[in-house]
Amino acid sequence: MVGERSQLLDKFERIAALRPARKRVAVDDGPRQRTAEGDDLAELLGATVERNRYGEHLVVRRWYSSPEPCAATPDAVRLLLPPVAARAKRGTGSSMSYDELADPARWLFLDTETTGLAGGTGTYAFLVGVAWWEAGGLQVEQFFMRDHGEEHAVLTALNERLAERGMLVTFNGKSFDWPLLETRFTMTRVIHPRVPAAHLDLLHPARQLWKLRLGSVRLSELERHVLGAERLGWSRQRDIDSALIPQIYFDYLRGASPEPLAGVFQHNQMDLRGLAALAGRIFGLLQAAEQVTQRDASAPHDAGTQHDRSKEDGLELFGLSRIHQRRGEAARAQRLYERAIDAGLPRGVDASARRELALLARRQGDYARAAGLWEELVGAQHAAPLQRQDGKSRRAWYEEVHAIEALEQLAIHYEHRAREPHRAAEHARAAHLELRRALRLGLIEPARGRKLQGRLEHRLARLERKGDRIGRVLERVAGAPAGRGGESNDV
């Protein structure tokens, strides 16, 4: 009973600390900035107490020499952002062109620290961090609400920064940070958010580029394994666990020492710096891909490029291929898939790359090359077949599906294009046997397997009928009497 009572009281305290803000009346009197004397947290952080038309809030400003500003091209920005028409339809604005959005001076990096991960009207963004490139480095600015009554002031300060720059850059911000902030703006009933012209969420390209290699694409993991922690200029060794951040803030609201909050501010600063460094890395890869595909297109058989390819990361190239393909850049995607295969890929990823190349070749009408790639896929599967112990792993599922698809595509090729029904039937039968094996091992879900099985059996029946007709024609030709020309040659 005592434990339950304590938990209940704790919940009531949280609700009391974070009760919905009352509608505030704007005021214009009072200085915009004052000293932090008497405010323990402000003195601890070297912060200033600033005022706007909705009251006071705490502001921390830091300038960092690293990471250095990055460059971007309009093509690279276009690859990562939705089309202008789609952005306009969603109400995210279309007033800025890709040329304008490619200017890093127009970017605003954003990261929030919140009272929970659930979102909704009960979650507050008590610390809002923004950053932008300035004077050859990164300027970081953090807005903090010392209690719920300062939320209007924090959101107003954020709006001022949003109005200055056109593109918002976040990490998982489309799913979490920005929707949460929009909810908080709505809850004020008087402050309307300055919607950015574009919102670039780097989580999505990061997944395509590095998830296959790392598994986890958390920002801290990317800093360690992709960006190189030793080159960044900061270390996360003493970073606090993000799961503890809400409780640290609740403790502060209840009168605890402000010292643990210093770690929260530092965590937010590192997130913003990591976000900026990640933007530089991704745009650097996209620009490099643009250059090598142009070089490959102008000199596809240049032997001098082989040394460069040996230094390339096959998985990164594979991720770049997918980014280009999804935006309709088929020619560049094709060249990047080829470079990825040359650089070396794990077995399952290599099969995926060859599959995508085969599909691209088919769409371009190069059926002979597509058939050759499907043959390579089948050969690789037969050279190292999956064993039962591979079970229902994602790798086993993909490889089995690719092998069956390759056999089916070869059956289609030999039936409709090469006009060799007997070879088409051989591949269809092989696909049918492979499918039965995959179903037995549980590598393909039954519903999908039954659908594919019906399609293969229908094809086999048609090919058998074609084969029978051809056989009967050949028998008639072989049994027909010799013509007059043959009789005249008899001696």
FIMARFI-488515 format. One record per residue (C-alpha): x, y, z; residue number from 0; residue in one letter. Coordinates in Angstrom, 2 decimals. Example, Ala and Ser with C-alpha at 12.3 -4.5 7.8 and 13.67 -1.06 7.14 Angstrom:
2
        u        v        w   nr  rest
    12.30    -4.50     7.80    0     A
    13.67    -1.06     7.14    1     S
END
This chain:
491
        u        v        w   nr  rest
     0.00     0.00     0.00    0     M
     2.81     2.40     0.86    1     V
     4.50     1.73    -2.49    2     G
     1.28     2.28    -4.45    3     E
     0.59     5.49    -2.51    4     R
     4.09     6.75    -3.32    5     S
     3.64     6.00    -7.03    6     Q
     0.27     7.74    -7.06    7     L
     1.68    10.84    -5.36    8     L
     4.54    10.88    -7.85    9     D
     2.06    10.86   -10.75   10     K
     0.07    13.71    -9.20   11     F
     3.27    15.74    -8.77   12     E
     4.11    15.28   -12.44   13     R
     0.63    16.36   -13.47   14     I
     0.83    19.40   -11.22   15     A
     4.23    20.35   -12.63   16     A
     3.10    19.97   -16.23   17     L
    -0.52    21.06   -16.15   18     R
    -1.70    22.58   -19.46   19     P
    -0.65    26.18   -19.86   20     A
    -3.31    28.80   -19.52   21     R
    -3.85    31.19   -22.36   22     K
    -1.27    33.93   -21.86   23     R
    -1.64    37.57   -22.79   24     V
     1.21    39.09   -24.76   25     A
     3.13    41.89   -23.05   26     V
     5.75    44.15   -24.56   27     D
     7.25    45.76   -21.48   28     D
    10.53    44.84   -19.78   29     G
    14.06    44.28   -21.09   30     P
    14.64    41.45   -23.60   31     R
    17.65    40.16   -21.67   32     Q
    18.85    40.31   -18.11   33     R
    21.65    38.85   -16.03   34     T
    21.31    35.41   -14.51   35     A
    22.05    36.58   -10.98   36     E
    20.04    34.56    -8.49   37     G
    19.21    31.79   -10.95   38     D
    21.32    28.77   -10.00   39     D
    20.78    26.90   -13.30   40     L
    21.54    29.96   -15.43   41     A
    24.74    30.62   -13.48   42     E
    25.73    26.96   -13.77   43     L
    25.28    26.93   -17.55   44     L
    26.48    30.45   -18.31   45     G
    23.01    31.16   -19.67   46     A
    21.04    34.37   -20.01   47     T
    17.46    35.00   -18.99   48     V
    15.64    36.51   -21.95   49     E
    12.21    38.01   -22.32   50     R
     9.85    38.28   -25.25   51     N
     6.20    39.28   -25.52   52     R
     5.12    36.13   -23.61   53     Y
     7.58    36.29   -20.74   54     G
    10.95    34.90   -19.73   55     E
    12.91    31.80   -20.65   56     H
    16.48    30.58   -20.36   57     L
    18.87    30.71   -23.35   58     V
    22.27    29.04   -23.72   59     V
    24.50    29.95   -26.66   60     R
    27.64    28.12   -27.77   61     R
    29.78    28.37   -30.89   62     W
    31.82    25.35   -32.03   63     Y
    34.58    25.18   -34.61   64     S
    33.59    21.58   -35.45   65     S
    31.93    20.27   -37.42   66     P
    32.84    22.62   -40.24   67     E
    30.18    23.82   -42.68   68     P
    29.39    21.39   -45.47   69     C
    28.42    21.91   -49.08   70     A
    25.44    20.55   -51.00   71     A
    24.29    20.54   -54.60   72     T
    20.70    21.06   -55.78   73     P
    20.72    17.51   -57.19   74     D
    21.69    16.07   -53.81   75     A
    18.99    18.06   -52.02   76     V
    16.41    16.94   -54.59   77     R
    17.31    13.28   -53.96   78     L
    16.60    13.61   -50.22   79     L
    13.50    15.81   -50.27   80     L
    10.01    15.03   -51.57   81     P
     9.12    16.67   -54.89   82     P
     8.08    20.32   -54.66   83     V
     4.49    19.42   -55.58   84     A
     4.31    16.87   -52.76   85     A
     5.68    19.39   -50.27   86     R
     3.13    21.97   -51.36   87     A
     0.30    19.43   -51.05   88     K
     1.31    18.64   -47.47   89     R
     1.41    22.32   -46.64   90     G
     5.18    22.39   -46.03   91     T
     5.66    25.21   -48.45   92     G
     7.13    25.41   -51.94   93     S
     8.46    28.96   -52.05   94     S
    12.12    27.88   -52.15   95     M
    13.79    26.16   -55.07   96     S
    16.29    23.32   -54.78   97     Y
    19.05    25.82   -55.58   98     D
    18.03    27.91   -52.58   99     E
    17.62    24.90   -50.30  100     L
    21.09    23.68   -51.25  101     A
    22.59    26.72   -49.53  102     D
    23.71    25.51   -46.06  103     P
    23.24    29.03   -44.71  104     A
    19.47    28.43   -45.03  105     R
    19.48    25.27   -42.88  106     W
    18.30    25.14   -39.29  107     L
    19.21    22.03   -37.30  108     F
    16.74    21.14   -34.57  109     L
    16.63    18.67   -31.68  110     D
    14.38    18.58   -28.62  111     T
    14.50    17.08   -25.14  112     E
    11.05    16.14   -23.91  113     T
     9.14    14.88   -20.90  114     T
     8.47    11.55   -22.64  115     G
     8.48     9.67   -25.92  116     L
     4.76     9.05   -26.19  117     A
     3.98    12.39   -27.83  118     G
     0.49    13.80   -27.62  119     G
    -0.82    16.74   -25.64  120     T
     0.72    15.57   -22.36  121     G
     4.32    15.66   -23.60  122     T
     6.32    18.88   -23.38  123     Y
     9.49    19.91   -25.20  124     A
    11.17    21.52   -22.21  125     F
    14.47    22.10   -24.07  126     L
    14.55    23.09   -27.74  127     V
    17.97    23.21   -29.37  128     G
    18.66    24.78   -32.75  129     V
    21.89    25.29   -34.66  130     A
    23.10    26.86   -37.88  131     W
    26.36    27.46   -39.73  132     W
    28.00    30.74   -38.82  133     E
    31.53    32.18   -39.04  134     A
    33.05    28.90   -40.25  135     G
    31.55    26.85   -37.42  136     G
    28.30    25.81   -35.79  137     L
    26.27    28.22   -33.68  138     Q
    24.11    26.40   -31.12  139     V
    21.22    28.01   -29.29  140     E
    19.09    26.29   -26.65  141     Q
    15.75    27.49   -25.26  142     F
    14.75    26.11   -21.87  143     F
    11.53    26.48   -19.89  144     M
    12.16    26.54   -16.14  145     R
     8.49    25.75   -15.59  146     D
     5.44    25.17   -17.73  147     H
     4.55    28.87   -17.70  148     G
     7.56    29.67   -19.90  149     E
     6.46    27.47   -22.80  150     E
     4.91    30.37   -24.74  151     H
     8.18    32.30   -24.52  152     A
    10.23    29.29   -25.68  153     V
     7.96    28.64   -28.67  154     L
     8.04    32.31   -29.65  155     T
    11.86    32.28   -29.58  156     A
    11.85    29.14   -31.73  157     L
     9.47    30.77   -34.21  158     N
    11.91    33.65   -34.65  159     E
    14.66    31.22   -35.66  160     R
    12.36    29.24   -37.97  161     L
    11.49    32.45   -39.80  162     A
    15.16    33.13   -40.55  163     E
    15.93    29.88   -42.43  164     R
    14.02    27.86   -44.99  165     G
    15.01    24.24   -44.41  166     M
    14.61    22.35   -41.16  167     L
    17.11    19.51   -40.65  168     V
    16.38    16.85   -38.01  169     T
    17.02    13.23   -37.09  170     F
    13.68    11.44   -36.73  171     N
    12.13    14.88   -36.54  172     G
     9.36    14.17   -39.05  173     K
     7.99    11.44   -36.79  174     S
     8.70    12.94   -33.38  175     F
    10.20    16.41   -32.83  176     D
     8.22    18.45   -35.33  177     W
     4.79    16.84   -34.74  178     P
     5.33    17.31   -31.00  179     L
     6.21    20.98   -31.46  180     L
     3.21    21.50   -33.73  181     E
     1.03    20.06   -30.96  182     T
     2.59    22.41   -28.42  183     R
     1.99    25.40   -30.74  184     F
    -1.64    24.32   -31.12  185     T
    -2.05    24.00   -27.35  186     M
    -1.02    27.64   -26.85  187     T
    -4.04    28.71   -28.96  188     R
    -2.26    31.99   -29.84  189     V
     1.12    31.11   -31.42  190     I
     1.19    29.71   -34.94  191     H
     4.33    27.86   -36.06  192     P
     6.47    29.19   -38.87  193     R
     6.30    26.17   -41.19  194     V
     9.64    25.62   -42.95  195     P
     9.78    25.53   -46.75  196     A
    11.30    22.04   -46.50  197     A
    12.02    19.48   -43.79  198     H
    14.96    17.13   -44.26  199     L
    14.92    14.16   -41.88  200     D
    18.36    12.50   -42.02  201     L
    17.14     9.31   -40.34  202     L
    15.77     7.99   -43.65  203     H
    18.95     8.29   -45.77  204     P
    20.98     7.08   -42.76  205     A
    18.91     3.88   -42.68  206     R
    19.46     3.26   -46.38  207     Q
    23.20     3.91   -46.14  208     L
    24.21     2.19   -42.91  209     W
    21.49    -0.01   -41.42  210     K
    22.71    -3.09   -43.28  211     L
    26.16    -2.63   -41.79  212     R
    25.37    -1.38   -38.28  213     L
    21.89    -2.67   -37.52  214     G
    21.24     0.31   -35.24  215     S
    21.35     3.79   -36.79  216     V
    21.03     5.75   -33.58  217     R
    22.89     9.04   -33.84  218     L
    25.44     7.98   -31.22  219     S
    26.15     4.78   -33.18  220     E
    26.62     6.75   -36.39  221     L
    29.02     9.09   -34.60  222     E
    31.09     6.14   -33.43  223     R
    31.13     3.97   -36.55  224     H
    30.51     6.31   -39.50  225     V
    31.55     9.82   -38.56  226     L
    34.55     8.75   -36.48  227     G
    34.32     9.87   -32.86  228     A
    38.03    10.75   -32.76  229     E
    37.58    13.28   -35.59  230     R
    34.45    14.97   -34.27  231     L
    36.04    16.94   -31.47  232     G
    33.78    15.67   -28.68  233     W
    33.18    12.44   -26.82  234     S
    30.03    10.71   -25.55  235     R
    31.89     8.76   -22.87  236     Q
    30.25    10.82   -20.13  237     R
    26.97    11.34   -21.96  238     D
    23.82    10.67   -19.95  239     I
    21.33     7.99   -20.91  240     D
    18.53     9.68   -22.87  241     S
    15.99     7.54   -21.01  242     A
    16.88     9.39   -17.79  243     L
    16.31    12.89   -19.19  244     I
    12.57    13.21   -18.40  245     P
    13.12    12.20   -14.77  246     Q
    15.99    14.69   -14.40  247     I
    13.66    17.47   -15.53  248     Y
    10.85    16.34   -13.24  249     F
    13.27    16.32   -10.31  250     D
    14.36    19.85   -11.19  251     Y
    10.73    21.03   -11.24  252     L
    10.28    19.57    -7.77  253     R
    13.19    21.57    -6.41  254     G
    16.13    19.20    -6.81  255     A
    19.64    20.43    -7.63  256     S
    19.96    21.83   -11.16  257     P
    23.38    20.24   -11.69  258     E
    22.11    17.07   -13.48  259     P
    20.46    19.33   -16.06  260     L
    23.91    20.44   -17.23  261     A
    24.33    16.93   -18.65  262     G
    21.01    17.28   -20.49  263     V
    22.14    20.51   -22.13  264     F
    25.45    18.93   -23.12  265     Q
    23.62    15.89   -24.53  266     H
    21.45    18.18   -26.66  267     N
    24.50    20.10   -27.87  268     Q
    26.22    16.87   -28.96  269     M
    23.05    15.74   -30.76  270     D
    22.99    19.00   -32.72  271     L
    26.68    18.77   -33.58  272     R
    26.29    15.12   -34.56  273     G
    23.32    16.05   -36.75  274     L
    25.35    18.73   -38.53  275     A
    28.28    16.34   -39.03  276     A
    25.93    13.68   -40.38  277     L
    24.51    16.14   -42.90  278     A
    28.04    16.80   -44.12  279     G
    28.76    13.08   -44.45  280     R
    25.56    12.29   -46.36  281     I
    25.88    15.21   -48.75  282     F
    29.54    14.37   -49.27  283     G
    28.60    10.82   -50.30  284     L
    25.88    12.06   -52.66  285     L
    28.23    14.50   -54.33  286     Q
    30.93    11.83   -54.69  287     A
    28.34     9.48   -56.22  288     A
    27.32    12.20   -58.66  289     E
    30.94    12.65   -59.74  290     Q
    31.79     8.95   -60.16  291     V
    28.61     8.17   -62.10  292     T
    29.36    11.05   -64.45  293     Q
    32.90     9.75   -64.88  294     R
    31.67     6.20   -65.43  295     D
    29.18     7.40   -68.03  296     A
    31.88     9.25   -69.97  297     S
    34.52     6.49   -69.63  298     A
    32.81     3.26   -68.53  299     P
    35.82     1.06   -69.29  300     H
    38.52     3.30   -67.85  301     D
    40.98     0.95   -66.16  302     A
    42.25     3.79   -64.02  303     G
    39.10     3.72   -61.92  304     T
    39.70     0.19   -60.63  305     Q
    42.11     1.39   -57.93  306     H
    39.52     3.91   -56.70  307     D
    36.83     1.23   -56.56  308     R
    38.93    -0.94   -54.25  309     S
    38.68     1.79   -51.60  310     K
    34.91     2.17   -51.85  311     E
    32.43     0.85   -49.30  312     D
    30.13    -1.58   -51.11  313     G
    27.29    -1.22   -48.60  314     L
    27.37     2.58   -48.80  315     E
    27.27     2.36   -52.59  316     L
    24.33    -0.03   -52.34  317     F
    22.49     2.46   -50.12  318     G
    23.26     5.29   -52.54  319     L
    21.90     3.14   -55.37  320     S
    18.60     2.71   -53.54  321     R
    18.33     6.44   -52.84  322     I
    18.82     7.24   -56.54  323     H
    16.48     4.49   -57.72  324     Q
    13.63     5.62   -55.49  325     R
    13.85     9.10   -56.99  326     R
    13.75     7.76   -60.55  327     G
    17.47     8.14   -61.30  328     E
    17.68     4.76   -63.06  329     A
    20.92     5.35   -64.98  330     A
    22.84     6.54   -61.92  331     R
    21.34     3.78   -59.79  332     A
    22.49     1.19   -62.31  333     Q
    26.08     2.43   -62.30  334     R
    26.13     2.59   -58.50  335     L
    24.79    -0.97   -58.19  336     Y
    27.58    -2.11   -60.51  337     E
    30.21    -0.31   -58.42  338     R
    28.75    -1.77   -55.24  339     A
    29.05    -5.30   -56.62  340     I
    32.63    -4.60   -57.75  341     D
    33.52    -3.23   -54.30  342     A
    32.18    -6.38   -52.63  343     G
    28.91    -7.06   -50.84  344     L
    27.66    -9.69   -48.39  345     P
    25.94   -12.59   -50.13  346     R
    22.35   -11.51   -49.51  347     G
    23.00    -7.87   -50.39  348     V
    24.89    -8.90   -53.51  349     D
    21.82   -10.89   -54.59  350     A
    19.61    -7.84   -53.98  351     S
    21.93    -5.64   -56.04  352     A
    21.94    -8.10   -58.96  353     R
    18.16    -8.38   -58.74  354     R
    17.76    -4.60   -58.96  355     E
    20.17    -4.49   -61.90  356     L
    18.17    -7.21   -63.67  357     A
    14.90    -5.32   -63.13  358     L
    16.47    -2.07   -64.40  359     L
    17.83    -3.88   -67.49  360     A
    14.39    -5.35   -68.17  361     R
    12.72    -1.94   -67.93  362     R
    15.29    -0.57   -70.38  363     Q
    14.54    -3.39   -72.84  364     G
    17.94    -5.07   -72.40  365     D
    16.45    -8.53   -71.98  366     Y
    19.66   -10.43   -72.72  367     A
    21.50    -8.67   -69.89  368     R
    18.56    -9.16   -67.54  369     A
    18.58   -12.90   -68.31  370     A
    22.31   -13.05   -67.66  371     G
    21.86   -11.44   -64.24  372     L
    19.01   -13.81   -63.36  373     W
    21.30   -16.73   -64.34  374     E
    24.00   -15.35   -62.01  375     E
    21.51   -15.23   -59.17  376     L
    20.45   -18.83   -59.74  377     V
    24.07   -19.94   -60.00  378     G
    25.03   -18.24   -56.74  379     A
    22.11   -19.87   -54.93  380     Q
    23.04   -23.33   -56.23  381     H
    26.71   -22.80   -55.34  382     A
    25.90   -22.10   -51.68  383     A
    22.35   -23.25   -50.89  384     P
    20.72   -22.25   -47.64  385     L
    20.67   -24.82   -44.90  386     Q
    17.82   -25.68   -42.59  387     R
    19.59   -24.01   -39.66  388     Q
    19.31   -20.67   -41.45  389     D
    15.71   -20.86   -40.24  390     G
    13.47   -17.85   -40.73  391     K
    16.21   -15.23   -40.71  392     S
    15.65   -12.15   -42.81  393     R
    18.71   -12.99   -44.90  394     R
    17.41   -16.48   -45.67  395     A
    13.99   -15.10   -46.59  396     W
    15.42   -12.56   -49.04  397     Y
    17.81   -15.03   -50.68  398     E
    15.14   -17.67   -51.16  399     E
    12.66   -15.19   -52.61  400     V
    15.34   -13.82   -54.96  401     H
    16.24   -17.33   -56.17  402     A
    12.63   -18.27   -56.92  403     I
    11.99   -14.92   -58.60  404     E
    15.11   -15.40   -60.77  405     A
    13.94   -18.83   -61.91  406     L
    10.47   -17.49   -62.69  407     E
    11.91   -14.55   -64.65  408     Q
    14.08   -16.93   -66.66  409     L
    11.01   -19.03   -67.45  410     A
     9.27   -15.87   -68.70  411     I
    12.32   -14.90   -70.76  412     H
    12.69   -18.25   -72.48  413     Y
     8.95   -18.60   -73.10  414     E
     8.14   -15.16   -74.49  415     H
    11.41   -13.73   -75.79  416     R
    13.85   -16.53   -76.60  417     A
    10.95   -18.77   -77.75  418     R
    12.44   -21.85   -76.13  419     E
     9.52   -23.47   -74.28  420     P
    11.51   -26.51   -73.18  421     H
    14.10   -24.33   -71.38  422     R
    11.29   -22.21   -69.99  423     A
     9.65   -25.36   -68.57  424     A
    12.95   -26.43   -66.98  425     E
    13.23   -23.14   -65.11  426     H
     9.55   -23.17   -64.11  427     A
     9.93   -26.68   -62.69  428     R
    13.08   -25.65   -60.83  429     A
    11.22   -22.64   -59.36  430     A
     8.37   -24.92   -58.31  431     H
    10.76   -27.31   -56.54  432     L
    12.58   -24.40   -54.85  433     E
     9.26   -23.00   -53.68  434     L
     8.17   -26.33   -52.17  435     R
    11.49   -26.51   -50.31  436     R
    11.14   -22.95   -49.04  437     A
     7.62   -23.65   -47.79  438     L
     8.84   -26.79   -46.03  439     R
    11.60   -24.82   -44.26  440     L
     9.25   -21.97   -43.40  441     G
    11.24   -19.41   -45.42  442     L
     8.14   -18.06   -47.18  443     I
     4.81   -17.27   -45.57  444     E
     2.12   -19.77   -46.66  445     P
    -0.25   -17.24   -48.24  446     A
     2.44   -15.79   -50.48  447     R
     3.74   -19.28   -51.24  448     G
     0.33   -20.54   -52.34  449     R
    -0.15   -17.58   -54.66  450     K
     3.27   -18.10   -56.25  451     L
     2.70   -21.84   -56.48  452     Q
    -0.55   -21.31   -58.38  453     G
     1.19   -18.97   -60.80  454     R
     4.03   -21.42   -61.45  455     L
     1.67   -24.37   -61.92  456     E
    -0.39   -22.37   -64.40  457     H
     2.78   -21.51   -66.35  458     R
     3.96   -25.13   -66.30  459     L
     0.62   -26.38   -67.65  460     A
     0.76   -23.84   -70.48  461     R
     4.36   -24.74   -71.31  462     L
     3.51   -28.44   -71.35  463     E
     0.68   -27.77   -73.82  464     R
     3.06   -25.75   -75.98  465     K
     5.61   -28.54   -75.79  466     G
     3.04   -31.13   -76.82  467     D
     1.97   -29.05   -79.81  468     R
     5.56   -28.55   -80.92  469     I
     6.23   -32.26   -80.47  470     G
     3.26   -33.20   -82.65  471     R
     4.36   -30.77   -85.35  472     V
     7.87   -32.22   -85.33  473     L
     6.46   -35.76   -85.57  474     E
     4.37   -34.83   -88.58  475     R
     7.33   -33.18   -90.25  476     V
     9.55   -36.20   -89.55  477     A
     6.91   -38.68   -90.86  478     G
     5.91   -36.76   -94.01  479     A
     6.81   -38.40   -97.43  480     P
     9.71   -36.97   -99.33  481     A
     8.79   -34.29  -101.83  482     G
     9.24   -34.29  -105.56  483     R
    12.64   -32.88  -105.23  484     G
    13.65   -35.93  -103.21  485     G
    12.19   -38.35  -105.75  486     E
    14.08   -36.73  -108.62  487     S
    17.31   -37.31  -106.78  488     N
    16.74   -41.06  -106.41  489     D
    19.04   -43.02  -108.56  490     V
END
